[in-house]
Structures are given as structure tokens and as C-alpha cells.
Amino acid sequence: MSDLNADFEAAVANSKKLSQRPDNATLLKIYGLYKQATLGDVTEKKPGFGDMIGRAKWDAWNACKGTSADDAKQQYVALIRSLS
């Protein structure tokens, strides 16, 4: 089995080279999985109503709450591969 961290780093690099820009829902999923994989559960306060983008990102990250770093990395790699 290949090294998960190496696969994750390759997927992060590949995410910047996708031929088509994913839709916003997919971008938020990518963001949430990346944050969960690298930082763990969200601990920051949810942004206020004036910050719609910040709230959407917070919600996407919070949706991954409880997912282990390794599981988040595996899901991230699979998602990026499906988009390539």
C-alpha cells in the first residue's frame, strides 16, 4: 500500500491543476476535508452573518467533525482523483 501522506500531498498538488474548476459544493467539500486532514475538528467560532463565504467554509469543515485525519486524507485523495 502506498504512503497515505505522499498520496495526500500529491492530491493537494493535483487539486491546483484540475482541468475544470469544480462547482462550489465540491470546492467546499475539498476545503472541509483538507482542513480536517491537516488541523482536525474545527475549534474556531462560526463567522457572523456578514461573512457568507466564511460561514460556508466553516460549515463545510464542521461537516467533517469527528473524522480522523487519515480518513479525511483518504476521502480527499479519492475526491481529487475522481475530479482528475
Contacts in CASP RR format, 6 or more apart in sequence:
PFRMAT RR
TARGET T0000
AUTHOR 0000-0000-0000
METHOD contacts of the structure
MODEL  1
MSDLNADFEAAVANSKKLSQRPDNATLLKIYGLYKQATLGDVTEKKPGFG
DMIGRAKWDAWNACKGTSADDAKQQYVALIRSLS
4 70 0 8 1.000
4 73 0 8 1.000
4 74 0 8 1.000
4 77 0 8 1.000
5 73 0 8 1.000
7 73 0 8 1.000
7 77 0 8 1.000
8 37 0 8 1.000
8 73 0 8 1.000
8 76 0 8 1.000
8 77 0 8 1.000
10 77 0 8 1.000
11 76 0 8 1.000
11 77 0 8 1.000
11 80 0 8 1.000
11 81 0 8 1.000
12 34 0 8 1.000
12 76 0 8 1.000
12 80 0 8 1.000
14 80 0 8 1.000
14 84 0 8 1.000
15 30 0 8 1.000
15 80 0 8 1.000
15 83 0 8 1.000
18 80 0 8 1.000
18 83 0 8 1.000
18 84 0 8 1.000
19 84 0 8 1.000
20 83 0 8 1.000
21 27 0 8 1.000
22 30 0 8 1.000
22 83 0 8 1.000
24 56 0 8 1.000
26 79 0 8 1.000
26 83 0 8 1.000
28 56 0 8 1.000
28 57 0 8 1.000
28 59 0 8 1.000
28 60 0 8 1.000
29 60 0 8 1.000
29 79 0 8 1.000
30 76 0 8 1.000
30 79 0 8 1.000
30 80 0 8 1.000
31 57 0 8 1.000
31 60 0 8 1.000
31 61 0 8 1.000
32 57 0 8 1.000
32 60 0 8 1.000
32 61 0 8 1.000
32 63 0 8 1.000
32 64 0 8 1.000
33 64 0 8 1.000
33 72 0 8 1.000
33 73 0 8 1.000
33 75 0 8 1.000
33 76 0 8 1.000
33 79 0 8 1.000
34 72 0 8 1.000
34 76 0 8 1.000
35 42 0 8 1.000
35 61 0 8 1.000
35 64 0 8 1.000
36 61 0 8 1.000
36 64 0 8 1.000
36 65 0 8 1.000
36 66 0 8 1.000
36 67 0 8 1.000
36 69 0 8 1.000
36 72 0 8 1.000
37 69 0 8 1.000
37 72 0 8 1.000
37 73 0 8 1.000
37 76 0 8 1.000
38 69 0 8 1.000
40 69 0 8 1.000
40 72 0 8 1.000
41 65 0 8 1.000
41 66 0 8 1.000
42 58 0 8 1.000
42 61 0 8 1.000
42 62 0 8 1.000
42 65 0 8 1.000
44 58 0 8 1.000
46 55 0 8 1.000
46 58 0 8 1.000
46 59 0 8 1.000
46 62 0 8 1.000
47 54 0 8 1.000
47 55 0 8 1.000
47 58 0 8 1.000
48 55 0 8 1.000
49 55 0 8 1.000
64 72 0 8 1.000
67 75 0 8 1.000
END
